[in-house]
Amino acid sequence: MLSAVTDLGSIESTVSKNLPVVSIHQLGLCLSRASASVLNLNCSLILLPMCRTLLAYLRGSQKVPSRRTRRLLDKSRTFHITCGVTICIFSGVHVAAHLVNALNFSVNYSEDFVELNAARYRDEDPRKLLFTTVPGLTGVCMVVVLFLMITASTYAIRVSNYDIFWYTHNLFFVFYMLLTLHVSGGLLKYQTNLDTHPPGCISLNRTSSQNISLPEYFSEHFHEPFPEGFSKPAEFTQHKFVKICMEEPRFQANFPQTWLWISGPLCLYCAERLYRYIRSNKPVTIISVISHPSDVMEIRMVKENFKARPGQYITLHCPSVSALENHPFTLTMCPTETKATFGVHLKIVGDWTERFRDLLLPPSSQDSEILPFIQSRNYPKLYIDGPFGSPFEESLNYEVSLCVAGGIGVTPFASILNTLLDDWKPYKLRRLYFIWVCRDIQSFRWFADLLCMLHNKFWQENRPDYVNIQLYLSQTDGIQKIIGEKYHALNSRLFIGRPRWKLLFDEIAKYNRGKTVGVFCCGPNSLSKTLHKLSNQNNSYGTRFEYNKESFS
């Protein structure tokens, strides 16, 4: 909040009795400057992971040919969180250091260095320095904004009320405006005449006005033994071991450098937001809305010149539901050269999805819980933004992939399965293990038709080992088969209980010796941690597992 670069050497030589105080003052200033540098760096880096269009472009282009490098792009959310935590920690350090500085400015006010001191007189209330100066007031406001953003970013608030998280997180625009003003107060100063007034020099004018001779000054202020060969102050000064002040020190405010740190990433982010606004300005045409069992709704739509890759996601924005909110959903059907239709599946949880469902579908009936329900009507305007990249794009770039879904976490893999149904030959993938765990048997009917068609396709092409489908019903009430004879192929692959993950990994490693298996998970954190741990374990078959995931949180 308040900073100054003081001529500590001059203060030490003229006010030697305050040496302990000066050390505390110097520590506060050093901490404030060091923490400010770290904050500037992280405030610039934290914006880069938010440039999702740029990340999607890099992932899909040939500019990043290495799979290992592309996997680093999937850590953008983790990198963003890390920068946020770093900002919080060093903001605390910065605030604590400046509280010490404000107290030191007030208590140790010096008449000799008036222009350096933020206080206007000795023992001025430090709270005035915090609330009556531009750096102090903007600093307090930034702390308040940062506190709101931190608390609203916690998992409990994001899950219980996503609106609070969304609106408070957009306060970062206010934070950056305050940050720019924060450094414009001119309290950061540096000495401009170090050549004529070096630190620690002796001012002859001051000693003359006080009627003190140079030897007497040495006797009073210089208690250390003289260097070898010098026994008198006169001999010591003649050999220029003492620096003489040629003029009074002059100070100048530091040129604000924060904008140099944040202007590049901020301009890049604003340019991307403008591009995304232009790209998403035209609404989509909704083809159909399908109500599935277990509170799941499918939307199929088309948009001119829209292209996407399997595994990517889009954000939906419906002004009739909320003027500002938009929410991400994974594409379950991607447009191809022969068809322009794409779609998403939505789990009805939360206020936004409930209001969105009420606009698209009539009130649910008992029949719509059993059979898919297609309704043709006038739909509200719907805008999409994207597509954006995700780790699941890599599933087609492995020779062997293990895809594990928990409940509605199957949506990222649906677009991959649809792509394989269209044409699997252009891709590197030659064997796919698909594991789907659900609590309700009706949930399997979301993509039962797709799974059956995919199974029949590879059997007809004499490639029955291409896709290994395993469905697990973690909770059962006695019903152990999916309703309908047409799902006979899936009924034989339905198991009761949870997968025995260790045995499953050993079996995959045994049948894919020496290969690299891509592991992809979309589901609860408990499932993700289990698979991550198993992927990092060594096996006796030389099979290497590379873990990728998407979490509901």
C-alpha positions in Angstrom: 0.0 0.0 0.0 2.7 2.5 1.0 6.3 2.1 -0.2 9.5 4.1 -0.3 13.1 3.5 -1.3 15.0 5.4 1.4 18.6 6.5 1.5 19.3 4.1 4.3 23.0 4.8 4.3 22.6 8.5 4.9 20.1 7.9 7.6 22.4 5.4 9.3 25.3 7.9 9.3 23.3 10.9 10.5 20.9 9.2 12.9 23.0 6.4 14.2 21.0 6.1 17.4 18.0 4.7 15.4 19.9 1.8 13.9 17.5 -0.9 15.2 14.5 1.0 13.9 16.1 1.5 10.5 16.7 -2.2 10.3 12.9 -2.9 10.8 12.1 -0.2 8.3 14.4 -1.7 5.8 12.9 -5.1 6.3 9.4 -3.9 5.7 10.4 -2.0 2.6 12.3 -5.0 1.2 9.4 -7.4 1.9 6.9 -5.0 0.3 9.1 -4.6 -2.8 9.8 -8.4 -3.2 6.2 -9.4 -2.7 5.1 -6.7 -5.2 7.4 -8.3 -7.8 5.9 -11.7 -7.2 2.4 -10.3 -7.3 3.0 -8.5 -10.6 4.4 -11.7 -12.1 1.4 -13.9 -11.0 -1.2 -11.3 -11.9 0.1 -11.5 -15.4 0.5 -15.3 -15.6 -2.9 -16.0 -14.1 -4.6 -14.6 -17.2 -2.9 -16.9 -19.7 -4.8 -20.1 -18.7 -8.0 -18.1 -19.3 -7.2 -17.7 -23.0 -9.0 -20.9 -23.8 -9.4 -20.3 -27.5 -5.6 -19.9 -27.8 -5.0 -23.1 -25.8 -7.5 -25.0 -28.0 -5.7 -23.7 -31.1 -2.3 -24.7 -29.8 -3.6 -28.2 -28.9 -5.1 -28.8 -32.3 -2.3 -27.3 -34.4 0.9 -28.9 -35.6 2.9 -26.3 -33.7 2.7 -28.6 -30.6 3.6 -32.0 -32.0 4.7 -33.5 -28.7 2.0 -35.3 -26.8 3.8 -34.6 -23.5 3.7 -30.8 -24.3 0.0 -31.0 -25.2 -0.7 -32.7 -21.9 0.9 -29.7 -20.2 -1.8 -27.6 -21.7 -4.4 -29.7 -19.8 -2.8 -28.3 -16.6 -4.0 -24.8 -17.4 -6.7 -24.9 -14.7 -4.2 -26.2 -12.1 -1.8 -23.4 -13.1 -4.5 -20.8 -12.8 -5.3 -22.0 -9.3 -1.7 -22.1 -8.3 -1.2 -18.5 -9.4 -4.3 -17.5 -7.5 -3.1 -19.2 -4.3 0.3 -17.5 -4.8 -1.4 -14.1 -5.1 -3.3 -14.7 -1.9 -0.1 -15.7 0.1 2.1 -12.8 -1.1 -0.8 -10.3 -0.8 -0.8 -11.2 2.9 3.0 -10.7 3.0 2.6 -7.4 1.1 -0.1 -6.1 3.5 1.8 -7.1 6.6 5.0 -5.4 5.3 3.1 -2.2 4.6 1.4 -2.1 7.9 4.9 -2.1 9.4 5.9 0.6 6.9 3.0 2.8 7.8 3.8 2.5 11.5 7.5 3.3 10.9 6.7 6.3 8.7 4.6 7.7 11.5 6.8 6.9 14.6 10.2 7.5 13.0 9.4 10.6 11.1 12.6 12.4 10.1 12.9 16.1 9.3 16.0 15.4 7.3 14.1 13.3 4.8 10.7 14.8 4.5 10.1 14.0 0.9 10.8 10.3 1.5 8.4 10.0 4.4 4.8 9.1 3.6 3.7 10.7 6.9 3.2 14.4 7.1 4.3 14.7 10.8 5.6 12.6 13.6 3.1 10.2 15.2 0.5 10.7 12.5 -2.2 8.1 12.8 -1.2 5.2 10.5 -4.8 4.7 9.6 -4.8 8.0 7.8 -2.0 6.7 5.6 -4.2 3.7 4.7 -7.4 5.6 4.0 -6.4 9.0 2.8 -3.8 8.2 0.2 -4.3 6.7 -3.3 -2.0 3.7 -2.6 -3.5 3.0 0.8 -7.1 3.3 -0.3 -6.7 1.2 -3.5 -4.8 -1.3 -1.5 -7.6 -1.7 1.0 -10.1 -2.0 -1.8 -8.0 -4.7 -3.5 -7.8 -6.7 -0.3 -11.6 -6.6 -0.1 -12.1 -7.7 -3.8 -9.5 -10.4 -3.4 -11.2 -11.7 -0.3 -14.5 -11.9 -2.1 -13.0 -13.8 -5.0 -11.2 -16.2 -2.7 -14.2 -17.1 -0.6 -16.5 -17.4 -3.6 -14.0 -19.8 -5.3 -14.2 -22.4 -2.6 -15.7 -25.8 -3.6 -18.7 -25.5 -1.2 -19.8 -22.1 -2.7 -19.2 -23.2 -6.3 -21.4 -26.3 -5.8 -24.1 -24.7 -3.7 -24.5 -21.4 -5.7 -22.5 -21.1 -8.9 -23.9 -17.6 -9.5 -22.0 -16.2 -6.6 -18.7 -17.7 -7.9 -19.4 -16.4 -11.4 -20.2 -12.8 -10.5 -17.5 -12.4 -7.9 -14.8 -14.0 -10.2 -15.5 -11.3 -12.8 -14.4 -8.7 -10.2 -10.9 -9.3 -11.5 -11.5 -6.4 -13.9 -12.0 -4.1 -10.9 -9.0 -5.7 -9.3 -6.7 -4.8 -12.2 -8.1 -1.3 -12.4 -7.3 -0.8 -8.7 -3.9 -2.4 -9.3 -3.0 0.1 -12.0 -4.1 3.0 -9.7 -2.3 1.5 -6.7 1.2 2.2 -8.1 0.5 5.7 -9.3 0.7 7.4 -5.9 4.3 8.3 -6.3 5.4 6.9 -2.9 8.0 4.6 -4.4 11.0 6.8 -4.8 14.7 6.4 -5.6 17.7 8.7 -5.2 18.8 10.4 -8.4 22.2 11.8 -7.3 24.1 8.9 -6.0 27.3 10.2 -7.6 27.3 13.4 -5.7 25.6 12.0 -2.6 26.6 8.4 -2.1 25.1 6.4 0.7 27.0 6.8 4.0 28.6 10.1 3.0 29.4 12.9 5.4 27.7 16.3 4.9 30.3 19.0 5.6 27.6 21.7 5.6 25.8 19.9 8.4 28.9 19.4 10.5 29.9 23.1 10.0 26.5 24.4 10.9 26.7 22.3 14.1 30.2 23.7 14.8 31.7 20.1 14.7 35.1 19.5 13.2 35.7 16.4 11.1 38.0 14.7 13.7 35.4 15.4 16.4 32.7 13.9 14.1 34.8 10.7 13.8 35.4 10.5 17.5 31.6 10.7 18.1 30.3 8.5 15.2 33.2 6.2 14.2 34.0 3.7 16.9 35.6 1.0 14.8 39.4 0.7 14.6 41.1 2.4 11.6 42.5 0.3 8.9 46.2 -0.7 9.3 48.5 2.2 8.6 46.0 4.9 9.6 46.0 6.1 13.2 44.4 9.5 12.8 41.2 10.7 11.2 43.1 13.2 9.0 45.2 10.4 7.4 42.0 8.3 7.0 40.1 11.1 5.1 43.1 12.1 3.0 43.1 8.6 1.4 39.4 8.9 0.6 38.2 6.2 2.8 35.4 8.7 3.8 32.8 9.8 1.2 32.0 13.5 1.3 28.5 14.7 0.3 28.7 17.2 -2.5 25.0 18.2 -2.3 21.8 17.2 -0.5 20.1 14.0 -1.7 17.4 14.3 -4.3 14.6 11.8 -4.8 12.2 11.0 -7.6 9.1 8.8 -7.7 9.6 5.5 -9.4 8.0 5.1 -12.8 5.0 2.7 -12.4 6.0 -0.7 -13.9 2.9 -2.8 -13.0 1.3 -2.1 -16.4 4.4 -3.5 -18.1 3.7 -6.8 -16.4 0.0 -7.1 -16.9 -0.6 -5.1 -20.2 0.5 -8.0 -22.5 -1.5 -10.8 -21.0 -4.5 -8.5 -20.3 -4.5 -7.3 -23.9 -4.3 -10.9 -25.1 -7.2 -11.9 -22.9 -9.3 -8.9 -24.0 -8.6 -9.6 -27.6 -9.7 -13.2 -27.1 -12.8 -12.1 -25.3 -13.6 -9.8 -28.2 -13.0 -12.6 -30.7 -15.2 -15.0 -28.7 -18.0 -12.3 -28.5 -18.0 -11.9 -32.2 -17.9 -15.6 -32.8 -20.8 -16.3 -30.4 -22.9 -13.4 -31.4 -25.1 -15.4 -33.7 -27.6 -17.8 -32.0 -27.8 -21.5 -32.9 -30.7 -23.3 -34.4 -32.1 -25.9 -32.0 -33.2 -29.0 -34.0 -34.6 -31.0 -31.1 -34.7 -31.4 -27.4 -34.9 -34.9 -25.9 -35.8 -35.7 -22.3 -33.8 -38.7 -21.0 -34.3 -40.7 -17.8 -32.7 -39.6 -14.5 -33.1 -35.9 -15.2 -30.9 -35.6 -18.3 -31.8 -33.5 -21.3 -30.2 -33.7 -24.8 -30.1 -30.7 -27.1 -29.3 -31.1 -30.8 -28.5 -28.0 -32.8 -26.8 -26.6 -35.8 -24.7 -23.4 -36.5 -23.1 -22.2 -39.6 -19.4 -22.8 -40.0 -19.2 -24.5 -36.6 -16.4 -27.1 -36.3 -15.3 -29.1 -33.3 -13.1 -32.1 -32.5 -14.2 -35.1 -30.4 -13.7 -34.5 -26.7 -14.1 -30.7 -26.8 -16.6 -28.6 -25.0 -18.7 -25.5 -25.5 -20.4 -23.0 -23.2 -24.1 -22.3 -23.4 -25.6 -18.8 -22.9 -29.4 -18.4 -22.8 -30.4 -14.7 -22.1 -33.9 -15.8 -21.2 -32.4 -17.8 -18.2 -29.6 -15.3 -17.2 -28.3 -12.2 -18.9 -24.6 -12.9 -17.9 -24.2 -16.5 -17.0 -22.8 -19.2 -19.3 -22.0 -22.8 -18.5 -19.7 -25.4 -20.0 -21.0 -28.6 -21.5 -19.1 -31.4 -23.3 -20.1 -32.1 -26.8 -21.7 -35.5 -27.1 -22.0 -35.2 -30.9 -19.6 -33.3 -33.2 -20.3 -32.0 -36.6 -18.7 -33.8 -39.5 -18.3 -33.3 -43.2 -21.6 -35.1 -43.9 -23.7 -33.7 -41.1 -23.7 -30.3 -39.4 -25.7 -31.4 -36.3 -24.0 -31.3 -32.9 -25.3 -31.9 -29.4 -24.9 -31.8 -25.7 -26.4 -33.7 -22.7 -27.3 -31.7 -19.6 -27.8 -33.1 -16.1 -30.6 -31.1 -14.4 -28.8 -29.9 -11.2 -29.0 -26.4 -10.0 -31.1 -23.3 -10.7 -29.7 -22.5 -14.2 -30.3 -26.0 -15.6 -33.8 -26.2 -14.0 -34.9 -22.8 -15.5 -33.3 -23.8 -18.9 -35.2 -27.1 -18.9 -38.5 -25.3 -18.1 -38.0 -23.1 -21.2 -37.2 -26.0 -23.5 -39.5 -28.7 -22.3 -43.1 -28.9 -20.9 -43.5 -30.1 -17.3 -42.2 -33.7 -17.1 -44.6 -36.5 -17.0 -44.3 -40.1 -16.0 -44.1 -41.2 -19.6 -41.1 -39.0 -20.3 -39.2 -40.7 -17.5 -39.5 -44.1 -19.3 -39.2 -43.2 -23.0 -37.2 -40.4 -24.7 -39.5 -37.5 -25.4 -39.0 -35.2 -28.4 -40.8 -31.9 -28.4 -41.1 -29.5 -31.4 -41.8 -25.9 -30.4 -40.5 -22.4 -30.5 -37.3 -22.4 -28.5 -35.7 -19.4 -26.8 -32.5 -17.9 -28.3 -29.4 -19.9 -27.4 -25.8 -18.8 -28.0 -22.7 -21.0 -27.8 -19.1 -20.2 -27.3 -16.3 -22.5 -28.3 -15.3 -25.1 -28.9 -12.5 -25.4 -26.3 -9.9 -28.1 -25.8 -9.9 -30.8 -23.2 -7.7 -33.8 -22.3 -10.1 -36.2 -24.0 -9.0 -35.1 -27.4 -5.9 -37.2 -26.8 -7.9 -40.4 -26.5 -7.8 -41.0 -30.3 -4.0 -40.4 -30.4 -3.1 -43.4 -28.3 -2.9 -46.9 -29.8 -4.7 -48.2 -26.7 -7.0 -46.0 -24.5 -8.9 -46.7 -21.3 -11.9 -44.5 -20.9 -13.6 -44.5 -17.5 -16.9 -42.6 -16.9 -18.9 -42.1 -13.7 -22.6 -41.3 -14.3 -23.0 -38.2 -16.4 -19.2 -38.2 -16.8 -19.8 -40.3 -19.9 -20.5 -37.2 -22.0 -16.9 -36.5 -23.1 -16.6 -40.1 -24.4 -19.9 -40.0 -26.3 -18.5 -37.7 -29.0 -15.5 -40.0 -29.3 -17.8 -43.1 -29.7 -19.8 -41.2 -32.3 -16.7 -40.4 -34.2 -15.6 -44.0 -34.2 -19.0 -45.0 -35.4 -18.6 -42.7 -38.4 -15.0 -43.7 -39.3 -12.3 -45.1 -37.0 -9.6 -45.8 -39.6 -8.0 -42.2 -39.8 -7.1 -42.3 -36.1 -4.2 -44.0 -34.3 -6.5 -45.7 -31.8 -6.7 -49.5 -32.3 -8.2 -50.7 -29.0 -10.6 -48.9 -26.7 -11.6 -50.1 -23.2 -14.8 -48.3 -22.2 -15.8 -48.6 -18.5 -19.1 -46.9 -17.4 -20.2 -46.9 -13.7 -23.7 -45.8 -12.8 -26.0 -45.9 -9.8 -29.3 -46.1 -11.7 -29.8 -48.7 -14.5 -31.9 -46.2 -16.5 -28.8 -44.0 -16.9 -27.3 -46.5 -19.3 -30.1 -45.8 -21.7 -28.7 -42.3 -22.4 -26.2 -43.8 -24.9 -27.5 -47.4 -25.1 -28.3 -47.1 -28.8 -24.9 -45.6 -29.5 -23.1 -48.4 -27.7 -25.1 -51.1 -29.4 -24.5 -49.6 -32.9 -20.8 -49.4 -32.2 -20.7 -53.0 -31.0 -22.5 -54.2 -34.0 -20.3 -52.2 -36.4 -17.1 -53.7 -35.2 -18.5 -57.2 -35.2 -19.6 -56.8 -38.8 -16.1 -55.5 -39.7 -14.5 -58.5 -37.9 -12.9 -56.3 -35.3 -14.7 -57.4 -32.1 -11.6 -56.6 -30.0 -11.6 -52.9 -31.0 -14.0 -51.8 -28.3 -14.3 -53.5 -24.9 -17.4 -52.3 -23.2 -18.0 -52.9 -19.5 -21.0 -51.4 -17.7 -21.2 -51.5 -13.9 -24.3 -50.9 -11.8 -23.1 -49.8 -8.4 -26.5 -49.9 -6.7 -29.3 -52.4 -7.6 -32.8 -53.1 -6.5 -33.1 -56.5 -8.2 -33.3 -55.3 -11.8 -30.2 -56.5 -13.5 -30.9 -55.9 -17.2 -31.5 -52.9 -19.4 -35.1 -52.8 -20.5 -35.6 -53.9 -24.1 -34.4 -56.9 -26.2 -32.5 -54.7 -28.6 -30.0 -54.0 -25.8 -29.0 -57.7 -25.6 -25.4 -56.9 -26.4 -25.2 -54.5 -23.5 -27.1 -56.8 -21.1 -24.3 -59.4 -21.4 -21.7 -56.7 -20.5 -23.6 -55.4 -17.4 -22.0 -56.2 -14.1 -23.3 -55.6 -10.6 -21.0 -53.7 -8.2 -17.9 -51.7 -8.7 -15.0 -52.6 -10.9 -12.0 -54.3 -9.4 -9.6 -51.7 -10.7 -6.3 -53.4 -9.8 -7.3 -56.6 -11.7 -8.5 -54.5 -14.6 -5.2 -52.6 -14.9 -3.3 -55.9 -14.7 -5.4 -57.4 -17.4 -4.9 -54.4 -19.7 -1.2 -54.4 -19.0 -0.9 -58.1 -19.8 -2.7 -57.9 -23.2 -0.8 -54.7 -24.2 2.7 -55.5 -23.3 5.3 -52.7 -23.8 2.7 -50.2 -25.0 1.6 -46.8 -23.7 -2.1 -46.8 -22.6 -3.9 -43.5 -22.3 -6.1 -43.4 -19.2 -9.0 -41.0 -19.3 -11.4 -40.4 -16.4 -14.5 -38.2 -16.0 -16.2 -38.7 -12.7 -16.0 -38.1 -9.0 -12.7 -37.2 -7.3 -12.6 -40.5 -5.4 -12.6 -42.4 -8.7 -10.1 -40.1 -10.2 -7.6 -40.5 -7.4 -7.9 -44.3 -7.5 -7.1 -44.4 -11.3 -4.4 -41.9 -10.9 -2.7 -43.9 -8.2 -2.9 -47.1 -10.3 -1.6 -45.4 -13.4 1.6 -44.4 -11.6 2.3 -47.9 -10.4 4.8 -50.1 -12.2 3.9 -53.4 -13.7 5.9 -56.5 -14.8 4.7 -56.3 -18.4 6.4 -53.1 -19.4 3.1 -51.3 -20.1 3.0 -47.6 -19.3 -0.2 -45.8 -18.3 -0.6 -42.1 -18.9 -3.3 -40.5 -16.8 -5.7 -37.8 -18.0 -8.9 -36.6 -16.2 -11.7 -34.2 -16.1 -13.3 -33.6 -12.7 -16.9 -32.5 -11.9 -15.4 -29.8 -9.5 
